[in-house]
Amino acid sequence: MPETPRTPSARGEGPATPAEARDPGTAYFPPELPLVRSRDVGSIRVHAVEAGLQHLDGGAMFGVVPRTLWERRIHPDERHRIPLALRCLLIEAPEALILVDTGVGRKEDDRFRDIYGIDNEGDPTRLEDGIRAAGFEPRDVDTVVLTHLHFDHAGGATIWREDGTLAPSFPWARHVVQEGELAFSGRRNERIRASYTPENIVPITEAGLWHTVSGEVELTRGVRLIPTPGHTPHHQCVLVESDGEKAFFLADLCPTTSHIRLPWIMGYDLEPLITLESKRRFWEEALREEWLLIFQHDAFTPWGWLAPDGRGLR
C-alpha cells in the first residue's frame, strides 16, 4: 500500500473530520476506515489493522470529565455508548513480524457482544482479514505483543477449536507481556475480573507461549516495549524507531484523540494519577521529537502528531 504522505493535510489523519469540528448530532457514526492503513517509520513499515469496533459507556470512557464537555467531541448512542476502534498494529521489523494486540476475537456469546457492542465479523476474523490485506498470512506473525491482558486487547489471542476446546490463535508465535501484568491478571478481584477473562490467558499459559519481560526492553531492532502504568499497573506501549523517526502505539495510555489532554482519563484506569504522569512524561518527548502517535481506540483517527499546546493533534 502507498504510504500516507507526511504533509499538513495528513497530520491528524487523513479524511477524518477533526473532533472539534464534528457535528455532535452525527458524530456517533464513525467513518468506515480502510481495513488496513500503512506507512513507513524510517525503514520500518507499520500497518494499522482495523480489527473491529466496540461500543462502551461514554461516562466510563471519560471518567470525571463532565458529559457536557466530552459530548462536544463525540455523541453517544441511545444506550450512552460511544464507538471505539479495536485497532491492532502490525510491524515489519527487520528481524520479526510483530502483531501488537489482538482485539476481542470471536469467542464471546451474543449477550457479551450486545453489552459491549462488538462488531468484528470477518473470515474467520477481521484481524486475520487485516493481516492478509497487509500482504501477510497469520502464520507469518512470529511475535504477538500484548500491551495488557484486558479482553479487548487479548481476546483475539485464543480461539475455539472444532472439538470445543480453547487454543492459541497464533500457536507458532511467542507472546510477549510484562511479567507483572501476567501475574496481576490472575488476581481476579471484584474490580478487575470482568476485564481479565481466563479464556484469553490460560490457553497461552498451557501452550508455554508466554515470553515475559520486566520493565523497558528492546524487543528487536527498532522496536522497544515501554512500561506506561496507570490503566493497569503493568501496562506497556510500543515504540518503533528507525532512521531518526519514531512512532508510539498508545494502547490504553491514551485510547483516543479526546484523551490527549492530561486530565482526560478513563474511569476504567486503576491508577488515574499515575496515568496522568505517564502521559505527561511521554507528551514532552513526543512533542520534542515529533513522534507519530498511534491511537488504538479512536474510531475516527488512527494516528497523528501532537500539537504544540499538547491538547490535540496538529
Phi and psi in degrees as GROMACS dihedral restraints (atoms count N, CA, C in turn):
[ dihedral_restraints ]
;  ai    aj    ak    al  type     phi  dphi    fc
    3     4     5     6     1   -68.2    20    10
    4     5     6     7     1   146.2    20    10
    6     7     8     9     1   -72.1    20    10
    7     8     9    10     1   141.8    20    10
    9    10    11    12     1   -68.1    20    10
   10    11    12    13     1   121.5    20    10
   12    13    14    15     1   -67.2    20    10
   13    14    15    16     1   145.0    20    10
   15    16    17    18     1   -86.1    20    10
   16    17    18    19     1    81.4    20    10
   18    19    20    21     1  -126.2    20    10
   19    20    21    22     1   164.0    20    10
   21    22    23    24     1   -54.5    20    10
   22    23    24    25     1   -34.2    20    10
   24    25    26    27     1   -70.0    20    10
   25    26    27    28     1   -21.7    20    10
   27    28    29    30     1   -89.7    20    10
   28    29    30    31     1   -16.4    20    10
   30    31    32    33     1   -71.5    20    10
   31    32    33    34     1   131.1    20    10
   33    34    35    36     1    86.7    20    10
   34    35    36    37     1     3.2    20    10
   36    37    38    39     1    77.2    20    10
   37    38    39    40     1   105.1    20    10
   39    40    41    42     1    42.5    20    10
   40    41    42    43     1  -139.2    20    10
   42    43    44    45     1   -81.5    20    10
   43    44    45    46     1    -6.9    20    10
   45    46    47    48     1   -61.8    20    10
   46    47    48    49     1   140.0    20    10
   48    49    50    51     1   -76.1    20    10
   49    50    51    52     1   132.9    20    10
   51    52    53    54     1   -54.2    20    10
   52    53    54    55     1   140.4    20    10
   54    55    56    57     1   -56.5    20    10
   55    56    57    58     1   -39.1    20    10
   57    58    59    60     1   -65.3    20    10
   58    59    60    61     1   -22.3    20    10
   60    61    62    63     1   -98.9    20    10
   61    62    63    64     1    -1.9    20    10
   63    64    65    66     1   -70.3    20    10
   64    65    66    67     1   145.5    20    10
   66    67    68    69     1   -76.1    20    10
   67    68    69    70     1   114.4    20    10
   69    70    71    72     1   -62.2    20    10
   70    71    72    73     1   -17.5    20    10
   72    73    74    75     1   -77.7    20    10
   73    74    75    76     1   -17.3    20    10
   75    76    77    78     1  -125.0    20    10
   76    77    78    79     1    -3.5    20    10
   78    79    80    81     1   -67.4    20    10
   79    80    81    82     1   -15.0    20    10
   81    82    83    84     1   -60.3    20    10
   82    83    84    85     1   -34.0    20    10
   84    85    86    87     1   -86.9    20    10
   85    86    87    88     1   106.7    20    10
   87    88    89    90     1   -74.5    20    10
   88    89    90    91     1   155.4    20    10
   90    91    92    93     1   -67.6    20    10
   91    92    93    94     1   155.4    20    10
   93    94    95    96     1   -81.7    20    10
   94    95    96    97     1    97.0    20    10
   96    97    98    99     1   -72.8    20    10
   97    98    99   100     1   151.7    20    10
   99   100   101   102     1   -56.8    20    10
  100   101   102   103     1   149.2    20    10
  102   103   104   105     1   -56.4    20    10
  103   104   105   106     1   -36.6    20    10
  105   106   107   108     1  -138.5    20    10
  106   107   108   109     1   136.2    20    10
  108   109   110   111     1  -122.8    20    10
  109   110   111   112     1   135.5    20    10
  111   112   113   114     1  -125.9    20    10
  112   113   114   115     1   149.7    20    10
  114   115   116   117     1  -159.2    20    10
  115   116   117   118     1   167.0    20    10
  117   118   119   120     1  -101.8    20    10
  118   119   120   121     1   138.1    20    10
  120   121   122   123     1  -112.5    20    10
  121   122   123   124     1    96.0    20    10
  123   124   125   126     1    61.9    20    10
  124   125   126   127     1  -123.2    20    10
  126   127   128   129     1   -98.3    20    10
  127   128   129   130     1     7.0    20    10
  129   130   131   132     1  -102.7    20    10
  130   131   132   133     1   126.4    20    10
  132   133   134   135     1   -89.0    20    10
  133   134   135   136     1   132.2    20    10
  135   136   137   138     1  -123.1    20    10
  136   137   138   139     1   147.2    20    10
  138   139   140   141     1  -127.1    20    10
  139   140   141   142     1   121.1    20    10
  141   142   143   144     1   -85.0    20    10
  142   143   144   145     1   113.7    20    10
  144   145   146   147     1  -103.6    20    10
  145   146   147   148     1   120.4    20    10
  147   148   149   150     1   -83.6    20    10
  148   149   150   151     1    97.5    20    10
  150   151   152   153     1   -87.6    20    10
  151   152   153   154     1    10.6    20    10
  153   154   155   156     1   131.4    20    10
  154   155   156   157     1  -170.0    20    10
  156   157   158   159     1  -129.6    20    10
  157   158   159   160     1   151.9    20    10
  159   160   161   162     1  -131.3    20    10
  160   161   162   163     1   165.4    20    10
  162   163   164   165     1  -132.6    20    10
  163   164   165   166     1   111.4    20    10
  165   166   167   168     1  -115.9    20    10
  166   167   168   169     1   158.7    20    10
  168   169   170   171     1   -57.4    20    10
  169   170   171   172     1   127.2    20    10
  171   172   173   174     1   -62.6    20    10
  172   173   174   175     1   -37.5    20    10
  174   175   176   177     1   -63.1    20    10
  175   176   177   178     1   -41.3    20    10
  177   178   179   180     1   -66.0    20    10
  178   179   180   181     1   -35.2    20    10
  180   181   182   183     1   -70.8    20    10
  181   182   183   184     1   -23.3    20    10
  183   184   185   186     1  -116.2    20    10
  184   185   186   187     1     4.0    20    10
  186   187   188   189     1    55.6    20    10
  187   188   189   190     1  -121.6    20    10
  189   190   191   192     1   -84.2    20    10
  190   191   192   193     1    -1.0    20    10
  192   193   194   195     1   -70.2    20    10
  193   194   195   196     1   125.2    20    10
  195   196   197   198     1   -60.1    20    10
  196   197   198   199     1   145.0    20    10
  198   199   200   201     1   -59.5    20    10
  199   200   201   202     1   -33.9    20    10
  201   202   203   204     1   -60.5    20    10
  202   203   204   205     1   -22.5    20    10
  204   205   206   207     1   -89.9    20    10
  205   206   207   208     1   -52.4    20    10
  207   208   209   210     1   -70.2    20    10
  208   209   210   211     1   -24.3    20    10
  210   211   212   213     1   -70.5    20    10
  211   212   213   214     1   -15.9    20    10
  213   214   215   216     1   -68.8    20    10
  214   215   216   217     1   -21.6    20    10
  216   217   218   219     1   -98.5    20    10
  217   218   219   220     1   -32.0    20    10
  219   220   221   222     1  -155.7    20    10
  220   221   222   223     1   134.7    20    10
  222   223   224   225     1   -94.7    20    10
  223   224   225   226     1   130.4    20    10
  225   226   227   228     1   -77.8    20    10
  226   227   228   229     1   164.2    20    10
  228   229   230   231     1   -83.0    20    10
  229   230   231   232     1  -172.1    20    10
  231   232   233   234     1   -68.7    20    10
  232   233   234   235     1   -13.0    20    10
  234   235   236   237     1  -103.5    20    10
  235   236   237   238     1    16.1    20    10
  237   238   239   240     1    67.3    20    10
  238   239   240   241     1    22.1    20    10
  240   241   242   243     1  -100.3    20    10
  241   242   243   244     1   152.5    20    10
  243   244   245   246     1  -118.2    20    10
  244   245   246   247     1   151.3    20    10
  246   247   248   249     1   -77.7    20    10
  247   248   249   250     1   139.2    20    10
  249   250   251   252     1  -136.0    20    10
  250   251   252   253     1   131.3    20    10
  252   253   254   255     1   -68.9    20    10
  253   254   255   256     1   154.6    20    10
  255   256   257   258     1  -113.5    20    10
  256   257   258   259     1    64.7    20    10
  258   259   260   261     1   -84.6    20    10
  259   260   261   262     1   131.0    20    10
  261   262   263   264     1  -113.0    20    10
  262   263   264   265     1   166.5    20    10
  264   265   266   267     1  -125.0    20    10
  265   266   267   268     1   128.4    20    10
  267   268   269   270     1  -107.9    20    10
  268   269   270   271     1   123.4    20    10
  270   271   272   273     1  -115.2    20    10
  271   272   273   274     1   121.8    20    10
  273   274   275   276     1   -89.5    20    10
  274   275   276   277     1    78.1    20    10
  276   277   278   279     1   -74.8    20    10
  277   278   279   280     1   160.1    20    10
  279   280   281   282     1   -57.0    20    10
  280   281   282   283     1   -31.7    20    10
  282   283   284   285     1  -121.9    20    10
  283   284   285   286     1     9.9    20    10
  285   286   287   288     1  -164.1    20    10
  286   287   288   289     1   152.6    20    10
  288   289   290   291     1  -106.4    20    10
  289   290   291   292     1   113.9    20    10
  291   292   293   294     1  -112.3    20    10
  292   293   294   295     1   129.5    20    10
  294   295   296   297     1  -104.4    20    10
  295   296   297   298     1   124.4    20    10
  297   298   299   300     1  -103.1    20    10
  298   299   300   301     1   113.9    20    10
  300   301   302   303     1    66.9    20    10
  301   302   303   304     1   163.6    20    10
  303   304   305   306     1  -134.3    20    10
  304   305   306   307     1     6.4    20    10
  306   307   308   309     1    72.0    20    10
  307   308   309   310     1  -160.8    20    10
  309   310   311   312     1   -84.5    20    10
  310   311   312   313     1   -31.7    20    10
  312   313   314   315     1    82.5    20    10
  313   314   315   316     1  -168.9    20    10
  315   316   317   318     1  -125.8    20    10
  316   317   318   319     1    25.5    20    10
  318   319   320   321     1   -88.7    20    10
  319   320   321   322     1   -23.2    20    10
  321   322   323   324     1   -78.6    20    10
  322   323   324   325     1   154.9    20    10
  324   325   326   327     1   -80.7    20    10
  325   326   327   328     1   174.7    20    10
  327   328   329   330     1   -62.9    20    10
  328   329   330   331     1   -36.3    20    10
  330   331   332   333     1   -62.7    20    10
  331   332   333   334     1   -46.6    20    10
  333   334   335   336     1   -60.3    20    10
  334   335   336   337     1   -45.6    20    10
  336   337   338   339     1   -65.2    20    10
  337   338   339   340     1   -31.5    20    10
  339   340   341   342     1   -73.6    20    10
  340   341   342   343     1   -44.3    20    10
  342   343   344   345     1   -58.2    20    10
  343   344   345   346     1   -43.9    20    10
  345   346   347   348     1   -99.2    20    10
  346   347   348   349     1     6.5    20    10
  348   349   350   351     1    55.7    20    10
  349   350   351   352     1    48.1    20    10
  351   352   353   354     1   -78.9    20    10
  352   353   354   355     1   130.3    20    10
  354   355   356   357     1  -134.4    20    10
  355   356   357   358     1    97.4    20    10
  357   358   359   360     1  -146.9    20    10
  358   359   360   361     1    37.4    20    10
  360   361   362   363     1   -60.4    20    10
  361   362   363   364     1   142.3    20    10
  363   364   365   366     1  -165.0    20    10
  364   365   366   367     1  -167.2    20    10
  366   367   368   369     1  -129.8    20    10
  367   368   369   370     1    85.8    20    10
  369   370   371   372     1   -84.2    20    10
  370   371   372   373     1   -17.3    20    10
  372   373   374   375     1  -133.1    20    10
  373   374   375   376     1   157.3    20    10
  375   376   377   378     1   -68.1    20    10
  376   377   378   379     1   -29.5    20    10
  378   379   380   381     1   -61.9    20    10
  379   380   381   382     1   -46.8    20    10
  381   382   383   384     1   -64.7    20    10
  382   383   384   385     1   -37.7    20    10
  384   385   386   387     1   -58.4    20    10
  385   386   387   388     1   -41.7    20    10
  387   388   389   390     1   -67.6    20    10
  388   389   390   391     1   -40.2    20    10
  390   391   392   393     1   -60.3    20    10
  391   392   393   394     1   -41.7    20    10
  393   394   395   396     1   -68.8    20    10
  394   395   396   397     1   -38.2    20    10
  396   397   398   399     1   -63.8    20    10
  397   398   399   400     1   -26.2    20    10
  399   400   401   402     1   -80.2    20    10
  400   401   402   403     1    -4.5    20    10
  402   403   404   405     1   101.9    20    10
  403   404   405   406     1    15.2    20    10
  405   406   407   408     1  -129.2    20    10
  406   407   408   409     1   168.9    20    10
  408   409   410   411     1  -105.4    20    10
  409   410   411   412     1   150.7    20    10
  411   412   413   414     1   -51.1    20    10
  412   413   414   415     1   -34.4    20    10
  414   415   416   417     1   -65.8    20    10
  415   416   417   418     1   -17.5    20    10
  417   418   419   420     1   -73.4    20    10
  418   419   420   421     1   -19.3    20    10
  420   421   422   423     1   -72.3    20    10
  421   422   423   424     1   119.1    20    10
  423   424   425   426     1  -106.4    20    10
  424   425   426   427     1    -9.8    20    10
  426   427   428   429     1  -139.8    20    10
  427   428   429   430     1   128.8    20    10
  429   430   431   432     1  -112.4    20    10
  430   431   432   433     1   118.0    20    10
  432   433   434   435     1   -99.5    20    10
  433   434   435   436     1   131.0    20    10
  435   436   437   438     1  -112.7    20    10
  436   437   438   439     1   118.1    20    10
  438   439   440   441     1   -64.7    20    10
  439   440   441   442     1   -33.8    20    10
  441   442   443   444     1  -165.4    20    10
  442   443   444   445     1  -179.1    20    10
  444   445   446   447     1  -111.4    20    10
  445   446   447   448     1    22.6    20    10
  447   448   449   450     1   -64.6    20    10
  448   449   450   451     1   155.5    20    10
  450   451   452   453     1   -62.5    20    10
  451   452   453   454     1   -27.7    20    10
  453   454   455   456     1   -84.7    20    10
  454   455   456   457     1     3.3    20    10
  456   457   458   459     1  -119.0    20    10
  457   458   459   460     1   -33.7    20    10
  459   460   461   462     1  -108.6    20    10
  460   461   462   463     1    -4.4    20    10
  462   463   464   465     1   -61.6    20    10
  463   464   465   466     1   -34.7    20    10
  465   466   467   468     1   -79.8    20    10
  466   467   468   469     1     1.7    20    10
  468   469   470   471     1   -79.5    20    10
  469   470   471   472     1   -13.1    20    10
  471   472   473   474     1  -133.7    20    10
  472   473   474   475     1   158.5    20    10
  474   475   476   477     1  -139.1    20    10
  475   476   477   478     1   160.1    20    10
  477   478   479   480     1   -84.6    20    10
  478   479   480   481     1   129.5    20    10
  480   481   482   483     1   -86.0    20    10
  481   482   483   484     1   167.5    20    10
  483   484   485   486     1   -61.7    20    10
  484   485   486   487     1   -26.4    20    10
  486   487   488   489     1   -84.0    20    10
  487   488   489   490     1     5.7    20    10
  489   490   491   492     1    85.2    20    10
  490   491   492   493     1     9.3    20    10
  492   493   494   495     1  -104.6    20    10
  493   494   495   496     1   158.6    20    10
  495   496   497   498     1   -90.8    20    10
  496   497   498   499     1   145.9    20    10
  498   499   500   501     1  -150.0    20    10
  499   500   501   502     1   157.8    20    10
  501   502   503   504     1   -62.6    20    10
  502   503   504   505     1   142.2    20    10
  504   505   506   507     1   -73.3    20    10
  505   506   507   508     1   -27.7    20    10
  507   508   509   510     1  -125.5    20    10
  508   509   510   511     1    69.8    20    10
  510   511   512   513     1   -67.9    20    10
  511   512   513   514     1   -10.3    20    10
  513   514   515   516     1   -94.5    20    10
  514   515   516   517     1    -5.7    20    10
  516   517   518   519     1  -106.3    20    10
  517   518   519   520     1   147.8    20    10
  519   520   521   522     1   -77.6    20    10
  520   521   522   523     1   145.6    20    10
  522   523   524   525     1  -115.2    20    10
  523   524   525   526     1   114.9    20    10
  525   526   527   528     1  -104.4    20    10
  526   527   528   529     1   127.1    20    10
  528   529   530   531     1  -148.6    20    10
  529   530   531   532     1   156.8    20    10
  531   532   533   534     1   -65.7    20    10
  532   533   534   535     1   135.8    20    10
  534   535   536   537     1   -54.8    20    10
  535   536   537   538     1   -42.1    20    10
  537   538   539   540     1   -66.0    20    10
  538   539   540   541     1   -33.2    20    10
  540   541   542   543     1   -67.0    20    10
  541   542   543   544     1   -42.9    20    10
  543   544   545   546     1   -62.5    20    10
  544   545   546   547     1   -42.9    20    10
  546   547   548   549     1   -65.7    20    10
  547   548   549   550     1   -42.0    20    10
  549   550   551   552     1   -64.3    20    10
  550   551   552   553     1   -34.4    20    10
  552   553   554   555     1   -63.9    20    10
  553   554   555   556     1   -20.5    20    10
  555   556   557   558     1   -87.4    20    10
  556   557   558   559     1    -0.2    20    10
  558   559   560   561     1   -73.5    20    10
  559   560   561   562     1   -36.3    20    10
  561   562   563   564     1    52.7    20    10
  562   563   564   565     1    39.8    20    10
  564   565   566   567     1   -80.5    20    10
  565   566   567   568     1   176.9    20    10
  567   568   569   570     1   -63.1    20    10
  568   569   570   571     1   -27.0    20    10
  570   571   572   573     1   -76.3    20    10
  571   572   573   574     1   -33.1    20    10
  573   574   575   576     1  -116.4    20    10
  574   575   576   577     1    -7.3    20    10
  576   577   578   579     1   -66.6    20    10
  577   578   579   580     1   -25.8    20    10
  579   580   581   582     1   -71.1    20    10
  580   581   582   583     1   -23.4    20    10
  582   583   584   585     1   -87.9    20    10
  583   584   585   586     1   -31.3    20    10
  585   586   587   588     1  -105.0    20    10
  586   587   588   589     1   104.7    20    10
  588   589   590   591     1  -103.3    20    10
  589   590   591   592     1   127.8    20    10
  591   592   593   594     1   -57.0    20    10
  592   593   594   595     1   -29.4    20    10
  594   595   596   597     1   -60.8    20    10
  595   596   597   598     1   -23.4    20    10
  597   598   599   600     1   -89.3    20    10
  598   599   600   601     1   -12.4    20    10
  600   601   602   603     1  -118.3    20    10
  601   602   603   604     1   -47.2    20    10
  603   604   605   606     1   -59.9    20    10
  604   605   606   607     1   -43.9    20    10
  606   607   608   609     1   -58.9    20    10
  607   608   609   610     1   -32.2    20    10
  609   610   611   612     1   -72.8    20    10
  610   611   612   613     1   -37.2    20    10
  612   613   614   615     1   -62.6    20    10
  613   614   615   616     1   -47.5    20    10
  615   616   617   618     1   -64.2    20    10
  616   617   618   619     1   -30.3    20    10
  618   619   620   621     1   -83.9    20    10
  619   620   621   622     1    -4.8    20    10
  621   622   623   624     1    67.8    20    10
  622   623   624   625     1    33.8    20    10
  624   625   626   627     1   -98.5    20    10
  625   626   627   628     1    -5.5    20    10
  627   628   629   630     1   -71.5    20    10
  628   629   630   631     1   136.0    20    10
  630   631   632   633     1  -124.6    20    10
  631   632   633   634     1    99.2    20    10
  633   634   635   636     1   -89.7    20    10
  634   635   636   637     1   147.1    20    10
  636   637   638   639     1  -126.7    20    10
  637   638   639   640     1   163.7    20    10
  639   640   641   642     1  -132.9    20    10
  640   641   642   643     1   111.5    20    10
  642   643   644   645     1    82.7    20    10
  643   644   645   646     1  -163.3    20    10
  645   646   647   648     1   -75.2    20    10
  646   647   648   649     1   131.1    20    10
  648   649   650   651     1  -142.2    20    10
  649   650   651   652     1   154.1    20    10
  651   652   653   654     1   -88.4    20    10
  652   653   654   655     1   111.6    20    10
  654   655   656   657     1   -70.5    20    10
  655   656   657   658     1   -45.0    20    10
  657   658   659   660     1  -160.2    20    10
  658   659   660   661     1   172.1    20    10
  660   661   662   663     1   -56.6    20    10
  661   662   663   664     1   120.4    20    10
  663   664   665   666     1    92.2    20    10
  664   665   666   667     1    -1.7    20    10
  666   667   668   669     1  -134.0    20    10
  667   668   669   670     1   121.1    20    10
  669   670   671   672     1  -120.0    20    10
  670   671   672   673     1   144.5    20    10
  672   673   674   675     1  -101.9    20    10
  673   674   675   676     1   128.4    20    10
  675   676   677   678     1  -127.5    20    10
  676   677   678   679     1   120.8    20    10
  678   679   680   681     1   -61.4    20    10
  679   680   681   682     1   133.7    20    10
  681   682   683   684     1  -137.1    20    10
  682   683   684   685     1    72.4    20    10
  684   685   686   687     1   -67.6    20    10
  685   686   687   688     1   159.8    20    10
  687   688   689   690     1   140.6    20    10
  688   689   690   691     1   -63.3    20    10
  690   691   692   693     1   -60.0    20    10
  691   692   693   694     1   -50.4    20    10
  693   694   695   696     1  -129.0    20    10
  694   695   696   697     1   161.1    20    10
  696   697   698   699     1   -62.6    20    10
  697   698   699   700     1   -22.6    20    10
  699   700   701   702     1  -127.1    20    10
  700   701   702   703     1    30.9    20    10
  702   703   704   705     1   -62.5    20    10
  703   704   705   706     1   144.6    20    10
  705   706   707   708     1  -133.0    20    10
  706   707   708   709     1   152.2    20    10
  708   709   710   711     1  -113.8    20    10
  709   710   711   712     1   171.3    20    10
  711   712   713   714     1  -122.7    20    10
  712   713   714   715     1   125.9    20    10
  714   715   716   717     1  -109.4    20    10
  715   716   717   718     1   123.5    20    10
  717   718   719   720     1  -104.6    20    10
  718   719   720   721     1   130.2    20    10
  720   721   722   723     1  -138.4    20    10
  721   722   723   724     1   127.6    20    10
  723   724   725   726     1  -158.6    20    10
  724   725   726   727     1   133.4    20    10
  726   727   728   729     1    51.4    20    10
  727   728   729   730     1    41.1    20    10
  729   730   731   732     1    82.7    20    10
  730   731   732   733     1     0.2    20    10
  732   733   734   735     1  -109.0    20    10
  733   734   735   736     1   150.7    20    10
  735   736   737   738     1  -136.4    20    10
  736   737   738   739     1   143.9    20    10
  738   739   740   741     1  -132.1    20    10
  739   740   741   742     1   140.8    20    10
  741   742   743   744     1  -125.2    20    10
  742   743   744   745     1   112.7    20    10
  744   745   746   747     1   -83.2    20    10
  745   746   747   748     1   115.1    20    10
  747   748   749   750     1   -84.9    20    10
  748   749   750   751     1   -23.0    20    10
  750   751   752   753     1    49.1    20    10
  751   752   753   754     1  -129.2    20    10
  753   754   755   756     1   -97.7    20    10
  754   755   756   757     1    11.2    20    10
  756   757   758   759     1   -62.4    20    10
  757   758   759   760     1   -41.2    20    10
  759   760   761   762     1  -149.0    20    10
  760   761   762   763     1    87.9    20    10
  762   763   764   765     1   -67.0    20    10
  763   764   765   766     1   -31.7    20    10
  765   766   767   768     1  -137.7    20    10
  766   767   768   769     1   169.6    20    10
  768   769   770   771     1   -63.9    20    10
  769   770   771   772     1   -24.5    20    10
  771   772   773   774     1   -70.1    20    10
  772   773   774   775     1   -15.6    20    10
  774   775   776   777     1   -97.6    20    10
  775   776   777   778     1    10.7    20    10
  777   778   779   780     1   -64.1    20    10
  778   779   780   781     1   -40.7    20    10
  780   781   782   783     1   -59.0    20    10
  781   782   783   784     1   134.8    20    10
  783   784   785   786     1   -53.0    20    10
  784   785   786   787     1   -46.4    20    10
  786   787   788   789     1   -82.4    20    10
  787   788   789   790     1    -2.7    20    10
  789   790   791   792     1   -84.4    20    10
  790   791   792   793     1    97.1    20    10
  792   793   794   795     1  -131.6    20    10
  793   794   795   796     1   142.2    20    10
  795   796   797   798     1   -65.2    20    10
  796   797   798   799     1   148.1    20    10
  798   799   800   801     1   -68.1    20    10
  799   800   801   802     1   -18.9    20    10
  801   802   803   804     1   -73.7    20    10
  802   803   804   805     1   -18.1    20    10
  804   805   806   807     1   -67.1    20    10
  805   806   807   808     1   130.3    20    10
  807   808   809   810     1   -74.4    20    10
  808   809   810   811     1   -30.0    20    10
  810   811   812   813     1  -133.9    20    10
  811   812   813   814     1    75.8    20    10
  813   814   815   816     1   -61.6    20    10
  814   815   816   817     1   -33.9    20    10
  816   817   818   819     1   -68.4    20    10
  817   818   819   820     1   -30.5    20    10
  819   820   821   822     1   -73.2    20    10
  820   821   822   823     1   -37.1    20    10
  822   823   824   825     1   -55.5    20    10
  823   824   825   826     1   -46.1    20    10
  825   826   827   828     1   -57.6    20    10
  826   827   828   829     1   -45.0    20    10
  828   829   830   831     1   -70.9    20    10
  829   830   831   832     1   -33.0    20    10
  831   832   833   834     1   -63.2    20    10
  832   833   834   835     1   -43.6    20    10
  834   835   836   837     1   -63.8    20    10
  835   836   837   838     1   -45.0    20    10
  837   838   839   840     1   -56.5    20    10
  838   839   840   841     1   -45.3    20    10
  840   841   842   843     1   -60.2    20    10
  841   842   843   844     1   -48.0    20    10
  843   844   845   846     1   -82.6    20    10
  844   845   846   847     1   -26.3    20    10
  846   847   848   849     1   -63.2    20    10
  847   848   849   850     1   -37.4    20    10
  849   850   851   852     1   -62.3    20    10
  850   851   852   853     1   -44.5    20    10
  852   853   854   855     1   -68.6    20    10
  853   854   855   856     1   -41.8    20    10
  855   856   857   858     1   -62.3    20    10
  856   857   858   859     1   -38.5    20    10
  858   859   860   861     1   -72.2    20    10
  859   860   861   862     1   -43.9    20    10
  861   862   863   864     1   -66.1    20    10
  862   863   864   865     1   -38.0    20    10
  864   865   866   867     1  -106.1    20    10
  865   866   867   868     1     6.9    20    10
  867   868   869   870     1    55.2    20    10
  868   869   870   871     1    54.5    20    10
  870   871   872   873     1   -70.8    20    10
  871   872   873   874     1   142.8    20    10
  873   874   875   876     1   -79.8    20    10
  874   875   876   877     1   121.4    20    10
  876   877   878   879     1   -94.5    20    10
  877   878   879   880     1   129.8    20    10
  879   880   881   882     1  -111.5    20    10
  880   881   882   883     1   119.0    20    10
  882   883   884   885     1   -97.3    20    10
  883   884   885   886     1   125.4    20    10
  885   886   887   888     1   -78.6    20    10
  886   887   888   889     1   -33.5    20    10
  888   889   890   891     1  -114.0    20    10
  889   890   891   892     1    -0.4    20    10
  891   892   893   894     1   -74.0    20    10
  892   893   894   895     1   118.4    20    10
  894   895   896   897     1   -77.3    20    10
  895   896   897   898     1    -7.0    20    10
  897   898   899   900     1  -110.8    20    10
  898   899   900   901     1   -36.6    20    10
  900   901   902   903     1  -130.2    20    10
  901   902   903   904     1   108.6    20    10
  903   904   905   906     1   -71.2    20    10
  904   905   906   907     1   -36.0    20    10
  906   907   908   909     1  -160.9    20    10
  907   908   909   910     1   165.6    20    10
  909   910   911   912     1   175.7    20    10
  910   911   912   913     1  -178.3    20    10
  912   913   914   915     1  -112.0    20    10
  913   914   915   916     1   143.0    20    10
  915   916   917   918     1   -66.8    20    10
  916   917   918   919     1   135.3    20    10
  918   919   920   921     1   -73.3    20    10
  919   920   921   922     1   155.3    20    10
  921   922   923   924     1   -56.9    20    10
  922   923   924   925     1   -30.2    20    10
  924   925   926   927     1   -82.3    20    10
  925   926   927   928     1    -2.4    20    10
  927   928   929   930     1    68.6    20    10
  928   929   930   931     1    17.8    20    10
  930   931   932   933     1  -112.8    20    10
  931   932   933   934     1    -1.0    20    10
  933   934   935   936     1  -176.2    20    10
  934   935   936   937     1  -164.4    20    10
  936   937   938   939     1  -100.0    20    10
  937   938   939   940     1   153.9    20    10
